[in-house]
Amino acid sequence: MATRRNFTQEYKDQAVSLVLDSGRSIAEVAKSIGVHEMTLGKWVKKARESGRVPDKDLSEPERAELERLRKENATLRMERDFAKKVAAWFAKEQP
């Protein structure tokens, strides 16, 4: 028989923050923290509906920096993925 796990509001807020601030998918975050995808999806939906979205309290300079960092992070991920593909291609070509 499965037992029901209880999570603190702080834990839920941090999980929601991971989804909203990092740009990662709900499925990806849920898997990394060990929570069912549907559960995390409900937390995110509830946070959006109640206005408890973490970056609502950011000032304009903080918001601008967050956007800049998100774009930079996306670029770095793309470059990393490309480097992995190139490395795999070169490794495959070695005799």
N, CA, C and O atoms as a CHARMM CRD file, in Angstrom:
* protein
*
  380
    1    1 MET  N      0.84000  -1.18300   0.00000 PROA 1      0.00000
    2    1 MET  CA     0.00000   0.00000   0.00000 PROA 1      0.00000
    3    1 MET  C      0.88300   1.24300   0.00000 PROA 1      0.00000
    4    1 MET  O      1.82300   1.33700   0.78900 PROA 1      0.00000
    5    2 ALA  N      0.59000   2.17800  -0.86400 PROA 2      0.00000
    6    2 ALA  CA     1.37500   3.39400  -0.97800 PROA 2      0.00000
    7    2 ALA  C      0.97200   4.38000   0.11800 PROA 2      0.00000
    8    2 ALA  O     -0.20100   4.50700   0.47100 PROA 2      0.00000
    9    3 THR  N      1.97500   5.06800   0.63700 PROA 3      0.00000
   10    3 THR  CA     1.68100   6.09500   1.63400 PROA 3      0.00000
   11    3 THR  C      1.68700   7.44900   0.95300 PROA 3      0.00000
   12    3 THR  O      2.42600   7.67800  -0.00400 PROA 3      0.00000
   13    4 ARG  N      0.87300   8.32100   1.44800 PROA 4      0.00000
   14    4 ARG  CA     0.75600   9.65400   0.87700 PROA 4      0.00000
   15    4 ARG  C      1.81900  10.55100   1.49400 PROA 4      0.00000
   16    4 ARG  O      1.94700  10.62700   2.71600 PROA 4      0.00000
   17    5 ARG  N      2.57500  11.22600   0.64500 PROA 5      0.00000
   18    5 ARG  CA     3.61900  12.13200   1.12200 PROA 5      0.00000
   19    5 ARG  C      3.04800  13.53100   1.27800 PROA 5      0.00000
   20    5 ARG  O      2.23000  13.97400   0.47200 PROA 5      0.00000
   21    6 ASN  N      3.48700  14.21800   2.31800 PROA 6      0.00000
   22    6 ASN  CA     3.08000  15.60600   2.53300 PROA 6      0.00000
   23    6 ASN  C      4.28300  16.51200   2.30500 PROA 6      0.00000
   24    6 ASN  O      5.39300  16.20800   2.74100 PROA 6      0.00000
   25    7 PHE  N      4.05200  17.61800   1.62300 PROA 7      0.00000
   26    7 PHE  CA     5.11800  18.56000   1.33300 PROA 7      0.00000
   27    7 PHE  C      4.79200  19.89700   1.97700 PROA 7      0.00000
   28    7 PHE  O      3.63500  20.31800   1.99900 PROA 7      0.00000
   29    8 THR  N      5.81600  20.56600   2.50100 PROA 8      0.00000
   30    8 THR  CA     5.60600  21.88900   3.08500 PROA 8      0.00000
   31    8 THR  C      5.35500  22.89900   1.97600 PROA 8      0.00000
   32    8 THR  O      5.70100  22.67000   0.81700 PROA 8      0.00000
   33    9 GLN  N      4.75500  24.00600   2.34800 PROA 9      0.00000
   34    9 GLN  CA     4.50200  25.05200   1.36200 PROA 9      0.00000
   35    9 GLN  C      5.81900  25.59300   0.80300 PROA 9      0.00000
   36    9 GLN  O      5.90800  25.93500  -0.37700 PROA 9      0.00000
   37   10 GLU  N      6.83400  25.66600   1.65500 PROA 10     0.00000
   38   10 GLU  CA     8.14200  26.14900   1.21200 PROA 10     0.00000
   39   10 GLU  C      8.72200  25.23000   0.13700 PROA 10     0.00000
   40   10 GLU  O      9.28200  25.70500  -0.85000 PROA 10     0.00000
   41   11 TYR  N      8.59000  23.92200   0.32600 PROA 11     0.00000
   42   11 TYR  CA     9.07500  22.95400  -0.65100 PROA 11     0.00000
   43   11 TYR  C      8.33400  23.12500  -1.98100 PROA 11     0.00000
   44   11 TYR  O      8.94400  23.11700  -3.05000 PROA 11     0.00000
   45   12 LYS  N      7.01800  23.27700  -1.89700 PROA 12     0.00000
   46   12 LYS  CA     6.21200  23.45700  -3.10300 PROA 12     0.00000
   47   12 LYS  C      6.63000  24.73000  -3.83700 PROA 12     0.00000
   48   12 LYS  O      6.77200  24.73300  -5.06000 PROA 12     0.00000
   49   13 ASP  N      6.82700  25.81400  -3.07700 PROA 13     0.00000
   50   13 ASP  CA     7.23000  27.09000  -3.68500 PROA 13     0.00000
   51   13 ASP  C      8.58400  26.97700  -4.38000 PROA 13     0.00000
   52   13 ASP  O      8.78400  27.53900  -5.45700 PROA 13     0.00000
   53   14 GLN  N      9.50600  26.25400  -3.76300 PROA 14     0.00000
   54   14 GLN  CA    10.82100  26.07600  -4.37000 PROA 14     0.00000
   55   14 GLN  C     10.72700  25.23400  -5.64600 PROA 14     0.00000
   56   14 GLN  O     11.41400  25.50900  -6.63000 PROA 14     0.00000
   57   15 ALA  N      9.88000  24.21500  -5.62100 PROA 15     0.00000
   58   15 ALA  CA     9.70000  23.38200  -6.80800 PROA 15     0.00000
   59   15 ALA  C      9.09100  24.19100  -7.94700 PROA 15     0.00000
   60   15 ALA  O      9.52300  24.08500  -9.09500 PROA 15     0.00000
   61   16 VAL  N      8.08400  24.99800  -7.62300 PROA 16     0.00000
   62   16 VAL  CA     7.44900  25.86600  -8.62000 PROA 16     0.00000
   63   16 VAL  C      8.47800  26.84700  -9.16400 PROA 16     0.00000
   64   16 VAL  O      8.51500  27.11800 -10.36500 PROA 16     0.00000
   65   17 SER  N      9.30800  27.37400  -8.28100 PROA 17     0.00000
   66   17 SER  CA    10.34800  28.30800  -8.68000 PROA 17     0.00000
   67   17 SER  C     11.31600  27.66800  -9.67100 PROA 17     0.00000
   68   17 SER  O     11.75600  28.31700 -10.62100 PROA 17     0.00000
   69   18 LEU  N     11.64500  26.40800  -9.45500 PROA 18     0.00000
   70   18 LEU  CA    12.52700  25.70400 -10.38900 PROA 18     0.00000
   71   18 LEU  C     11.93000  25.66900 -11.78900 PROA 18     0.00000
   72   18 LEU  O     12.64100  25.83300 -12.78000 PROA 18     0.00000
   73   19 VAL  N     10.64300  25.45800 -11.86200 PROA 19     0.00000
   74   19 VAL  CA     9.98000  25.38900 -13.16600 PROA 19     0.00000
   75   19 VAL  C      9.93800  26.77000 -13.81100 PROA 19     0.00000
   76   19 VAL  O     10.29700  26.92600 -14.97800 PROA 19     0.00000
   77   20 LEU  N      9.50200  27.76400 -13.05500 PROA 20     0.00000
   78   20 LEU  CA     9.27400  29.08200 -13.63600 PROA 20     0.00000
   79   20 LEU  C     10.55600  29.86000 -13.89300 PROA 20     0.00000
   80   20 LEU  O     10.64400  30.58900 -14.88100 PROA 20     0.00000
   81   21 ASP  N     11.54600  29.72000 -13.02700 PROA 21     0.00000
   82   21 ASP  CA    12.76100  30.51900 -13.16100 PROA 21     0.00000
   83   21 ASP  C     13.81300  29.89200 -14.05000 PROA 21     0.00000
   84   21 ASP  O     14.58700  30.60300 -14.69100 PROA 21     0.00000
   85   22 SER  N     13.85400  28.57800 -14.09900 PROA 22     0.00000
   86   22 SER  CA    14.92200  27.92800 -14.85100 PROA 22     0.00000
   87   22 SER  C     14.56800  27.67700 -16.31100 PROA 22     0.00000
   88   22 SER  O     15.44600  27.43200 -17.13900 PROA 22     0.00000
   89   23 GLY  N     13.27400  27.74100 -16.61900 PROA 23     0.00000
   90   23 GLY  CA    12.86400  27.46000 -17.98500 PROA 23     0.00000
   91   23 GLY  C     12.80200  25.97000 -18.28200 PROA 23     0.00000
   92   23 GLY  O     12.56100  25.57600 -19.42300 PROA 23     0.00000
   93   24 ARG  N     13.01900  25.13700 -17.26600 PROA 24     0.00000
   94   24 ARG  CA    12.93600  23.69000 -17.45000 PROA 24     0.00000
   95   24 ARG  C     11.47100  23.27200 -17.46400 PROA 24     0.00000
   96   24 ARG  O     10.61100  23.97400 -16.93200 PROA 24     0.00000
   97   25 SER  N     11.20000  22.14300 -18.06400 PROA 25     0.00000
   98   25 SER  CA     9.82700  21.66500 -18.14200 PROA 25     0.00000
   99   25 SER  C      9.39000  21.09000 -16.80300 PROA 25     0.00000
  100   25 SER  O     10.21300  20.73200 -15.96000 PROA 25     0.00000
  101   26 ILE  N      8.07600  21.01000 -16.62700 PROA 26     0.00000
  102   26 ILE  CA     7.52100  20.42800 -15.41200 PROA 26     0.00000
  103   26 ILE  C      7.98100  18.98200 -15.27800 PROA 26     0.00000
  104   26 ILE  O      8.34000  18.54300 -14.18600 PROA 26     0.00000
  105   27 ALA  N      7.97200  18.24700 -16.37300 PROA 27     0.00000
  106   27 ALA  CA     8.37900  16.83700 -16.34800 PROA 27     0.00000
  107   27 ALA  C      9.83200  16.69400 -15.90500 PROA 27     0.00000
  108   27 ALA  O     10.15600  15.82100 -15.09900 PROA 27     0.00000
  109   28 GLU  N     10.69500  17.54100 -16.42700 PROA 28     0.00000
  110   28 GLU  CA    12.11500  17.47000 -16.10300 PROA 28     0.00000
  111   28 GLU  C     12.36700  17.77200 -14.62300 PROA 28     0.00000
  112   28 GLU  O     13.11900  17.06400 -13.95200 PROA 28     0.00000
  113   29 VAL  N     11.72700  18.82900 -14.13000 PROA 29     0.00000
  114   29 VAL  CA    11.89700  19.19900 -12.71600 PROA 29     0.00000
  115   29 VAL  C     11.29600  18.12800 -11.82000 PROA 29     0.00000
  116   29 VAL  O     11.90200  17.75000 -10.81700 PROA 29     0.00000
  117   30 ALA  N     10.11100  17.63300 -12.16900 PROA 30     0.00000
  118   30 ALA  CA     9.45000  16.60700 -11.35800 PROA 30     0.00000
  119   30 ALA  C     10.34300  15.37500 -11.22300 PROA 30     0.00000
  120   30 ALA  O     10.47700  14.81400 -10.13500 PROA 30     0.00000
  121   31 LYS  N     10.94300  14.96500 -12.31600 PROA 31     0.00000
  122   31 LYS  CA    11.81600  13.79000 -12.28300 PROA 31     0.00000
  123   31 LYS  C     13.03800  14.05100 -11.40800 PROA 31     0.00000
  124   31 LYS  O     13.46800  13.17400 -10.65900 PROA 31     0.00000
  125   32 SER  N     13.59900  15.25800 -11.50200 PROA 32     0.00000
  126   32 SER  CA    14.82300  15.55100 -10.75100 PROA 32     0.00000
  127   32 SER  C     14.57700  15.66900  -9.25000 PROA 32     0.00000
  128   32 SER  O     15.48300  15.39600  -8.46300 PROA 32     0.00000
  129   33 ILE  N     13.37800  16.06900  -8.83400 PROA 33     0.00000
  130   33 ILE  CA    13.11000  16.20800  -7.39500 PROA 33     0.00000
  131   33 ILE  C     12.30600  15.04500  -6.82200 PROA 33     0.00000
  132   33 ILE  O     12.04400  15.00200  -5.62100 PROA 33     0.00000
  133   34 GLY  N     11.91700  14.10800  -7.67500 PROA 34     0.00000
  134   34 GLY  CA    11.22800  12.92100  -7.19300 PROA 34     0.00000
  135   34 GLY  C      9.76100  13.12500  -6.85600 PROA 34     0.00000
  136   34 GLY  O      9.23400  12.50800  -5.93100 PROA 34     0.00000
  137   35 VAL  N      9.11000  13.99000  -7.60800 PROA 35     0.00000
  138   35 VAL  CA     7.67900  14.26500  -7.42800 PROA 35     0.00000
  139   35 VAL  C      6.97300  13.88300  -8.72400 PROA 35     0.00000
  140   35 VAL  O      7.53600  14.03100  -9.80800 PROA 35     0.00000
  141   36 HSD  N      5.76200  13.40000  -8.61400 PROA 36     0.00000
  142   36 HSD  CA     5.01100  13.04400  -9.80600 PROA 36     0.00000
  143   36 HSD  C      4.74500  14.30200 -10.63800 PROA 36     0.00000
  144   36 HSD  O      4.48900  15.38000 -10.10200 PROA 36     0.00000
  145   37 GLU  N      4.81200  14.13600 -11.94100 PROA 37     0.00000
  146   37 GLU  CA     4.62300  15.24400 -12.87900 PROA 37     0.00000
  147   37 GLU  C      3.27600  15.95300 -12.69100 PROA 37     0.00000
  148   37 GLU  O      3.20000  17.18000 -12.73900 PROA 37     0.00000
  149   38 MET  N      2.22900  15.17500 -12.47800 PROA 38     0.00000
  150   38 MET  CA     0.88900  15.76500 -12.28400 PROA 38     0.00000
  151   38 MET  C      0.83800  16.60900 -11.01300 PROA 38     0.00000
  152   38 MET  O      0.19700  17.65900 -10.98400 PROA 38     0.00000
  153   39 THR  N      1.50700  16.15300  -9.98000 PROA 39     0.00000
  154   39 THR  CA     1.52400  16.87900  -8.71200 PROA 39     0.00000
  155   39 THR  C      2.20100  18.23500  -8.89200 PROA 39     0.00000
  156   39 THR  O      1.66400  19.26400  -8.48200 PROA 39     0.00000
  157   40 LEU  N      3.37100  18.22900  -9.50000 PROA 40     0.00000
  158   40 LEU  CA     4.09100  19.47700  -9.71800 PROA 40     0.00000
  159   40 LEU  C      3.30400  20.39600 -10.64200 PROA 40     0.00000
  160   40 LEU  O      3.28300  21.61000 -10.44000 PROA 40     0.00000
  161   41 GLY  N      2.66300  19.83100 -11.64500 PROA 41     0.00000
  162   41 GLY  CA     1.83700  20.63500 -12.55200 PROA 41     0.00000
  163   41 GLY  C      0.71500  21.34500 -11.81400 PROA 41     0.00000
  164   41 GLY  O      0.40700  22.49800 -12.11200 PROA 41     0.00000
  165   42 LYS  N      0.10500  20.66500 -10.85600 PROA 42     0.00000
  166   42 LYS  CA    -0.95500  21.28500 -10.05800 PROA 42     0.00000
  167   42 LYS  C     -0.40100  22.41400  -9.20100 PROA 42     0.00000
  168   42 LYS  O     -1.03900  23.45600  -9.05100 PROA 42     0.00000
  169   43 TRP  N      0.79300  22.20700  -8.63600 PROA 43     0.00000
  170   43 TRP  CA     1.40900  23.25700  -7.82400 PROA 43     0.00000
  171   43 TRP  C      1.69400  24.49800  -8.66400 PROA 43     0.00000
  172   43 TRP  O      1.45100  25.62200  -8.22500 PROA 43     0.00000
  173   44 VAL  N      2.20800  24.28900  -9.87000 PROA 44     0.00000
  174   44 VAL  CA     2.53000  25.41500 -10.75400 PROA 44     0.00000
  175   44 VAL  C      1.24600  26.14600 -11.14700 PROA 44     0.00000
  176   44 VAL  O      1.19200  27.37600 -11.11900 PROA 44     0.00000
  177   45 LYS  N      0.22200  25.38900 -11.51100 PROA 45     0.00000
  178   45 LYS  CA    -1.05400  25.99200 -11.89700 PROA 45     0.00000
  179   45 LYS  C     -1.64600  26.80800 -10.75100 PROA 45     0.00000
  180   45 LYS  O     -2.12600  27.92300 -10.95700 PROA 45     0.00000
  181   46 LYS  N     -1.60900  26.25200  -9.55800 PROA 46     0.00000
  182   46 LYS  CA    -2.15000  26.93200  -8.38500 PROA 46     0.00000
  183   46 LYS  C     -1.36500  28.21100  -8.09000 PROA 46     0.00000
  184   46 LYS  O     -1.95300  29.23700  -7.74700 PROA 46     0.00000
  185   47 ALA  N     -0.05000  28.15000  -8.22200 PROA 47     0.00000
  186   47 ALA  CA     0.78900  29.32400  -7.97600 PROA 47     0.00000
  187   47 ALA  C      0.49000  30.43200  -8.98800 PROA 47     0.00000
  188   47 ALA  O      0.43300  31.60900  -8.63100 PROA 47     0.00000
  189   48 ARG  N      0.30200  30.05000 -10.23900 PROA 48     0.00000
  190   48 ARG  CA    -0.00800  31.05000 -11.26900 PROA 48     0.00000
  191   48 ARG  C     -1.36700  31.68200 -11.02400 PROA 48     0.00000
  192   48 ARG  O     -1.52400  32.89400 -11.17100 PROA 48     0.00000
  193   49 GLU  N     -2.34900  30.87400 -10.65300 PROA 49     0.00000
  194   49 GLU  CA    -3.69900  31.37800 -10.43100 PROA 49     0.00000
  195   49 GLU  C     -3.78700  32.28000  -9.20800 PROA 49     0.00000
  196   49 GLU  O     -4.54600  33.25000  -9.19700 PROA 49     0.00000
  197   50 SER  N     -3.01000  31.95900  -8.18000 PROA 50     0.00000
  198   50 SER  CA    -3.07700  32.74300  -6.94800 PROA 50     0.00000
  199   50 SER  C     -2.14900  33.94600  -6.97700 PROA 50     0.00000
  200   50 SER  O     -2.16000  34.76100  -6.05400 PROA 50     0.00000
  201   51 GLY  N     -1.35400  34.06400  -8.01800 PROA 51     0.00000
  202   51 GLY  CA    -0.44700  35.19800  -8.11900 PROA 51     0.00000
  203   51 GLY  C      0.80000  35.03900  -7.27200 PROA 51     0.00000
  204   51 GLY  O      1.50600  36.01800  -7.03200 PROA 51     0.00000
  205   52 ARG  N      1.09100  33.82100  -6.80900 PROA 52     0.00000
  206   52 ARG  CA     2.26600  33.56800  -5.98400 PROA 52     0.00000
  207   52 ARG  C      3.48500  33.26200  -6.83100 PROA 52     0.00000
  208   52 ARG  O      4.40800  32.59600  -6.36400 PROA 52     0.00000
  209   53 VAL  N      3.50500  33.72100  -8.03400 PROA 53     0.00000
  210   53 VAL  CA     4.63600  33.45500  -8.91700 PROA 53     0.00000
  211   53 VAL  C      5.84200  34.20700  -8.36500 PROA 53     0.00000
  212   53 VAL  O      5.76700  35.41900  -8.16200 PROA 53     0.00000
  213   54 PRO  N      6.96100  33.50900  -8.11700 PROA 54     0.00000
  214   54 PRO  CA     8.10700  34.09400  -7.42600 PROA 54     0.00000
  215   54 PRO  C      8.67600  35.36800  -8.01000 PROA 54     0.00000
  216   54 PRO  O      9.06400  36.25100  -7.24500 PROA 54     0.00000
  217   55 ASP  N      8.75000  35.51500  -9.33400 PROA 55     0.00000
  218   55 ASP  CA     9.39100  36.70800  -9.87400 PROA 55     0.00000
  219   55 ASP  C      8.47400  37.92700  -9.93200 PROA 55     0.00000
  220   55 ASP  O      8.86200  38.95600 -10.48600 PROA 55     0.00000
  221   56 LYS  N      7.28200  37.83600  -9.37900 PROA 56     0.00000
  222   56 LYS  CA     6.39200  39.00200  -9.31800 PROA 56     0.00000
  223   56 LYS  C      6.96500  40.06600  -8.38200 PROA 56     0.00000
  224   56 LYS  O      6.67000  41.25000  -8.54400 PROA 56     0.00000
  225   57 ASP  N      7.78600  39.65700  -7.40100 PROA 57     0.00000
  226   57 ASP  CA     8.32300  40.58500  -6.42200 PROA 57     0.00000
  227   57 ASP  C      9.63400  41.21600  -6.86600 PROA 57     0.00000
  228   57 ASP  O     10.25000  41.95300  -6.09700 PROA 57     0.00000
  229   58 LEU  N     10.06900  40.94600  -8.07700 PROA 58     0.00000
  230   58 LEU  CA    11.33400  41.48400  -8.55800 PROA 58     0.00000
  231   58 LEU  C     11.19200  42.93000  -9.00500 PROA 58     0.00000
  232   58 LEU  O     10.16100  43.33600  -9.54100 PROA 58     0.00000
  233   59 SER  N     12.24500  43.69300  -8.77200 PROA 59     0.00000
  234   59 SER  CA    12.27500  45.06600  -9.26700 PROA 59     0.00000
  235   59 SER  C     12.58400  45.01400 -10.77100 PROA 59     0.00000
  236   59 SER  O     12.93200  43.95900 -11.30100 PROA 59     0.00000
  237   60 GLU  N     12.45600  46.13500 -11.43800 PROA 60     0.00000
  238   60 GLU  CA    12.71100  46.18300 -12.88100 PROA 60     0.00000
  239   60 GLU  C     14.14700  45.78800 -13.23500 PROA 60     0.00000
  240   60 GLU  O     14.34500  45.00500 -14.16300 PROA 60     0.00000
  241   61 PRO  N     15.16300  46.31100 -12.51700 PROA 61     0.00000
  242   61 PRO  CA    16.53300  45.87200 -12.84500 PROA 61     0.00000
  243   61 PRO  C     16.74500  44.36800 -12.61200 PROA 61     0.00000
  244   61 PRO  O     17.44200  43.70900 -13.38400 PROA 61     0.00000
  245   62 GLU  N     16.14100  43.83400 -11.55000 PROA 62     0.00000
  246   62 GLU  CA    16.25900  42.40200 -11.28500 PROA 62     0.00000
  247   62 GLU  C     15.56100  41.58900 -12.36800 PROA 62     0.00000
  248   62 GLU  O     16.07100  40.55700 -12.80400 PROA 62     0.00000
  249   63 ARG  N     14.40300  42.05400 -12.79700 PROA 63     0.00000
  250   63 ARG  CA    13.65700  41.36900 -13.84600 PROA 63     0.00000
  251   63 ARG  C     14.45600  41.37500 -15.15400 PROA 63     0.00000
  252   63 ARG  O     14.51700  40.36700 -15.85800 PROA 63     0.00000
  253   64 ALA  N     15.06700  42.52700 -15.46900 PROA 64     0.00000
  254   64 ALA  CA    15.86700  42.62900 -16.69000 PROA 64     0.00000
  255   64 ALA  C     17.07900  41.68900 -16.62300 PROA 64     0.00000
  256   64 ALA  O     17.42000  41.03300 -17.60800 PROA 64     0.00000
  257   65 GLU  N     17.72300  41.63300 -15.45000 PROA 65     0.00000
  258   65 GLU  CA    18.86600  40.74000 -15.29900 PROA 65     0.00000
  259   65 GLU  C     18.43000  39.28000 -15.40500 PROA 65     0.00000
  260   65 GLU  O     19.12500  38.46700 -16.01500 PROA 65     0.00000
  261   66 LEU  N     17.28600  38.94600 -14.81700 PROA 66     0.00000
  262   66 LEU  CA    16.77100  37.58300 -14.90300 PROA 66     0.00000
  263   66 LEU  C     16.53400  37.19000 -16.36000 PROA 66     0.00000
  264   66 LEU  O     16.90400  36.09100 -16.77300 PROA 66     0.00000
  265   67 GLU  N     15.92400  38.07200 -17.13200 PROA 67     0.00000
  266   67 GLU  CA    15.68900  37.78700 -18.54900 PROA 67     0.00000
  267   67 GLU  C     17.00600  37.61200 -19.29600 PROA 67     0.00000
  268   67 GLU  O     17.14700  36.71000 -20.12200 PROA 67     0.00000
  269   68 ARG  N     17.97400  38.48700 -18.99900 PROA 68     0.00000
  270   68 ARG  CA    19.28200  38.39100 -19.64900 PROA 68     0.00000
  271   68 ARG  C     19.95000  37.05800 -19.30400 PROA 68     0.00000
  272   68 ARG  O     20.51500  36.39500 -20.17400 PROA 68     0.00000
  273   69 LEU  N     19.88100  36.67600 -18.03600 PROA 69     0.00000
  274   69 LEU  CA    20.49800  35.42700 -17.60400 PROA 69     0.00000
  275   69 LEU  C     19.79700  34.20700 -18.20300 PROA 69     0.00000
  276   69 LEU  O     20.44900  33.21400 -18.52300 PROA 69     0.00000
  277   70 ARG  N     18.48800  34.27500 -18.35400 PROA 70     0.00000
  278   70 ARG  CA    17.75400  33.17000 -18.98100 PROA 70     0.00000
  279   70 ARG  C     18.18000  32.99600 -20.42900 PROA 70     0.00000
  280   70 ARG  O     18.37000  31.87200 -20.89300 PROA 70     0.00000
  281   71 LYS  N     18.33200  34.11400 -21.14900 PROA 71     0.00000
  282   71 LYS  CA    18.77800  34.04600 -22.54300 PROA 71     0.00000
  283   71 LYS  C     20.20400  33.50700 -22.62700 PROA 71     0.00000
  284   71 LYS  O     20.51400  32.67300 -23.47800 PROA 71     0.00000
  285   72 GLU  N     21.06600  33.99300 -21.73500 PROA 72     0.00000
  286   72 GLU  CA    22.44800  33.52900 -21.71400 PROA 72     0.00000
  287   72 GLU  C     22.50600  32.03400 -21.40100 PROA 72     0.00000
  288   72 GLU  O     23.28200  31.29500 -22.00700 PROA 72     0.00000
  289   73 ASN  N     21.69200  31.60200 -20.46400 PROA 73     0.00000
  290   73 ASN  CA    21.63500  30.19000 -20.08600 PROA 73     0.00000
  291   73 ASN  C     21.18700  29.33300 -21.27800 PROA 73     0.00000
  292   73 ASN  O     21.75100  28.26700 -21.52400 PROA 73     0.00000
  293   74 ALA  N     20.19400  29.79100 -21.99800 PROA 74     0.00000
  294   74 ALA  CA    19.71900  29.05600 -23.16600 PROA 74     0.00000
  295   74 ALA  C     20.82000  28.95100 -24.22600 PROA 74     0.00000
  296   74 ALA  O     21.00100  27.89800 -24.83700 PROA 74     0.00000
  297   75 THR  N     21.54800  30.04200 -24.43700 PROA 75     0.00000
  298   75 THR  CA    22.64200  30.03900 -25.40000 PROA 75     0.00000
  299   75 THR  C     23.73900  29.06400 -24.97900 PROA 75     0.00000
  300   75 THR  O     24.26000  28.30400 -25.79600 PROA 75     0.00000
  301   76 LEU  N     24.07800  29.09900 -23.69900 PROA 76     0.00000
  302   76 LEU  CA    25.11600  28.20200 -23.20000 PROA 76     0.00000
  303   76 LEU  C     24.70200  26.73700 -23.31100 PROA 76     0.00000
  304   76 LEU  O     25.53100  25.88300 -23.62300 PROA 76     0.00000
  305   77 ARG  N     23.44200  26.44300 -23.06100 PROA 77     0.00000
  306   77 ARG  CA    22.95700  25.06700 -23.21300 PROA 77     0.00000
  307   77 ARG  C     23.05300  24.61500 -24.65500 PROA 77     0.00000
  308   77 ARG  O     23.45500  23.48600 -24.93900 PROA 77     0.00000
  309   78 MET  N     22.67800  25.51400 -25.57400 PROA 78     0.00000
  310   78 MET  CA    22.74000  25.18500 -26.98900 PROA 78     0.00000
  311   78 MET  C     24.19600  24.92500 -27.40100 PROA 78     0.00000
  312   78 MET  O     24.47300  23.96500 -28.12100 PROA 78     0.00000
  313   79 GLU  N     25.12500  25.77700 -26.94600 PROA 79     0.00000
  314   79 GLU  CA    26.53800  25.59000 -27.27200 PROA 79     0.00000
  315   79 GLU  C     27.07700  24.28900 -26.67600 PROA 79     0.00000
  316   79 GLU  O     27.85600  23.58400 -27.31800 PROA 79     0.00000
  317   80 ARG  N     26.66100  23.97200 -25.44800 PROA 80     0.00000
  318   80 ARG  CA    27.09500  22.72800 -24.81000 PROA 80     0.00000
  319   80 ARG  C     26.60200  21.52000 -25.60100 PROA 80     0.00000
  320   80 ARG  O     27.35900  20.58200 -25.85000 PROA 80     0.00000
  321   81 ASP  N     25.32500  21.54800 -25.99600 PROA 81     0.00000
  322   81 ASP  CA    24.76300  20.43400 -26.74900 PROA 81     0.00000
  323   81 ASP  C     25.47000  20.26800 -28.08800 PROA 81     0.00000
  324   81 ASP  O     25.72300  19.14700 -28.52900 PROA 81     0.00000
  325   82 PHE  N     25.78400  21.38000 -28.72600 PROA 82     0.00000
  326   82 PHE  CA    26.50000  21.33100 -29.99700 PROA 82     0.00000
  327   82 PHE  C     27.89600  20.73700 -29.79600 PROA 82     0.00000
  328   82 PHE  O     28.33900  19.90600 -30.58900 PROA 82     0.00000
  329   83 ALA  N     28.58300  21.16000 -28.74200 PROA 83     0.00000
  330   83 ALA  CA    29.92600  20.64700 -28.46400 PROA 83     0.00000
  331   83 ALA  C     29.88100  19.13700 -28.21000 PROA 83     0.00000
  332   83 ALA  O     30.78000  18.40800 -28.62800 PROA 83     0.00000
  333   84 LYS  N     28.83800  18.67200 -27.52700 PROA 84     0.00000
  334   84 LYS  CA    28.69800  17.23200 -27.29200 PROA 84     0.00000
  335   84 LYS  C     28.54000  16.47800 -28.60700 PROA 84     0.00000
  336   84 LYS  O     29.13200  15.41500 -28.79400 PROA 84     0.00000
  337   85 LYS  N     27.74700  17.02600 -29.50800 PROA 85     0.00000
  338   85 LYS  CA    27.52500  16.36900 -30.79700 PROA 85     0.00000
  339   85 LYS  C     28.80000  16.33600 -31.62400 PROA 85     0.00000
  340   85 LYS  O     29.10900  15.33600 -32.27200 PROA 85     0.00000
  341   86 VAL  N     29.53700  17.44100 -31.59400 PROA 86     0.00000
  342   86 VAL  CA    30.79600  17.49100 -32.34100 PROA 86     0.00000
  343   86 VAL  C     31.78800  16.49700 -31.75900 PROA 86     0.00000
  344   86 VAL  O     32.46200  15.78600 -32.50500 PROA 86     0.00000
  345   87 ALA  N     31.88400  16.43800 -30.44300 PROA 87     0.00000
  346   87 ALA  CA    32.80400  15.50500 -29.79500 PROA 87     0.00000
  347   87 ALA  C     32.43000  14.06000 -30.13000 PROA 87     0.00000
  348   87 ALA  O     33.30400  13.23100 -30.38200 PROA 87     0.00000
  349   88 ALA  N     31.15100  13.76800 -30.13000 PROA 88     0.00000
  350   88 ALA  CA    30.69600  12.41300 -30.46700 PROA 88     0.00000
  351   88 ALA  C     31.01600  12.09700 -31.92200 PROA 88     0.00000
  352   88 ALA  O     31.40300  10.97400 -32.24300 PROA 88     0.00000
  353   89 TRP  N     30.85700  13.07400 -32.79400 PROA 89     0.00000
  354   89 TRP  CA    31.15100  12.87100 -34.20600 PROA 89     0.00000
  355   89 TRP  C     32.64000  12.58700 -34.40500 PROA 89     0.00000
  356   89 TRP  O     33.00000  11.66100 -35.13100 PROA 89     0.00000
  357   90 PHE  N     33.52200  13.38600 -33.75800 PROA 90     0.00000
  358   90 PHE  CA    34.96000  13.17700 -33.87300 PROA 90     0.00000
  359   90 PHE  C     35.36100  11.83100 -33.28000 PROA 90     0.00000
  360   90 PHE  O     36.21700  11.14200 -33.83500 PROA 90     0.00000
  361   91 ALA  N     34.75700  11.45400 -32.16900 PROA 91     0.00000
  362   91 ALA  CA    35.08800  10.16800 -31.55100 PROA 91     0.00000
  363   91 ALA  C     34.69300   9.00500 -32.46000 PROA 91     0.00000
  364   91 ALA  O     35.37500   7.98200 -32.50600 PROA 91     0.00000
  365   92 LYS  N     33.60200   9.17100 -33.16900 PROA 92     0.00000
  366   92 LYS  CA    33.12200   8.15000 -34.07900 PROA 92     0.00000
  367   92 LYS  C     34.02900   8.01900 -35.29900 PROA 92     0.00000
  368   92 LYS  O     34.16800   6.92700 -35.85000 PROA 92     0.00000
  369   93 GLU  N     34.64200   9.11000 -35.72400 PROA 93     0.00000
  370   93 GLU  CA    35.49000   9.13200 -36.91100 PROA 93     0.00000
  371   93 GLU  C     36.89100   8.58100 -36.64600 PROA 93     0.00000
  372   93 GLU  O     37.61500   8.29100 -37.59800 PROA 93     0.00000
  373   94 GLN  N     37.29600   8.42800 -35.38400 PROA 94     0.00000
  374   94 GLN  CA    38.63300   7.92600 -35.06900 PROA 94     0.00000
  375   94 GLN  C     38.72200   6.45400 -35.44700 PROA 94     0.00000
  376   94 GLN  O     37.77100   5.69800 -35.25000 PROA 94     0.00000
  377   95 PRO  N     39.89100   6.04200 -36.00100 PROA 95     0.00000
  378   95 PRO  CA    40.06600   4.63900 -36.41700 PROA 95     0.00000
  379   95 PRO  C     40.18100   3.69300 -35.25000 PROA 95     0.00000
  380   95 PRO  O     40.33100   2.48700 -35.44600 PROA 95     0.00000
